[in-house]
């Protein structure tokens, strides 16, 4: 049994949260110091991932608890990738 398979949904979670972190950090860096911009990007990435899971579990009722955990892992991986790329770019 593989804990984290490369499914289309997980790749979308990872890339979406990475893009949220990168775009938010890049825009915020114009007005704020670099570390605050990165913190804002991470915060927005976390909020987006949690909101998506709440919608899936309680409104759509499509996710199981195990599937939700895998989505959270994909979100965290995306946030880490976004922070690394943002830090390198900014």
N, C-alpha and C positions, 0 to 999 in steps of 0.2 A: 504494500500500500504506500503510495507516494503522498506525502503531506502537501506538497505544493506543486501542482502540475501547471504547465504553461498553457492555460486555457485562455481563450479570447477575452473573457470577462476579467481575468486577473491582469492581463496585459493592459487592458483599458483602464483598470483601477490604477495601476502603476504609472502609466503614462499621463493620465489625467492629473493625479496628485503632483507628479513631478512638474508638469506644465503650470499648475496653479502656483506652486512654490516659486518657480523661476520667474513667471510673469509678474506676480505680486512683488517679489523682491526687487526686480528690475525697476518697476514703476516707483516703489517706495524709496528706493535708493537715491532717486533724484531729490527727494525732499527730506529724507531722514538719514542718520548714520547707518553704516553697513550692517552692524549687528542688530539694530532695531528692524531694519528692512527684512533681514533673514528671519527674525523672530516672527514678524508679521506674516511672512510667506508660509512658515511652518504652521502657525496658528490657523491660517485660512485653509491650508491643506488638510489639517486634522478636522476642522469643522465641516469641510465638504465631505470627507470620508464618513464621518459619523452621521451626518445628515442623510447621506445616501443610504446607509444601512438602516437607519430608522424608517425611512420611506419604504425600503424593500421589505422590512420585517413587519411593520405595523399597518401600512396602507396597502401595499401590493400583496403582502403575505406570500412572497415568492422565495424568500431565503430561509434556510434552516439555520440553526445556531452554528453548526459546523461550517457551513458555507460562509456565514458571516465572519467567523474567525479567519478564514482564509482571505476574505476580502480585506479585513483589517491588516493582515500581514502584507498584502499587496500594496495597501495604502502606505504603510510604514516604509516599505522598500522604495516606493515612489517619492516619499518625502526625503529620504536619505539621498537618493539620486538627485533630487531637485536642489537640496542644500549643497551638495558637492559641486554641481554644475554652476549654481548661482554664485557660490564662493569663488569659483575659478573665473567666472565671467566678470563679476563686479569688482 
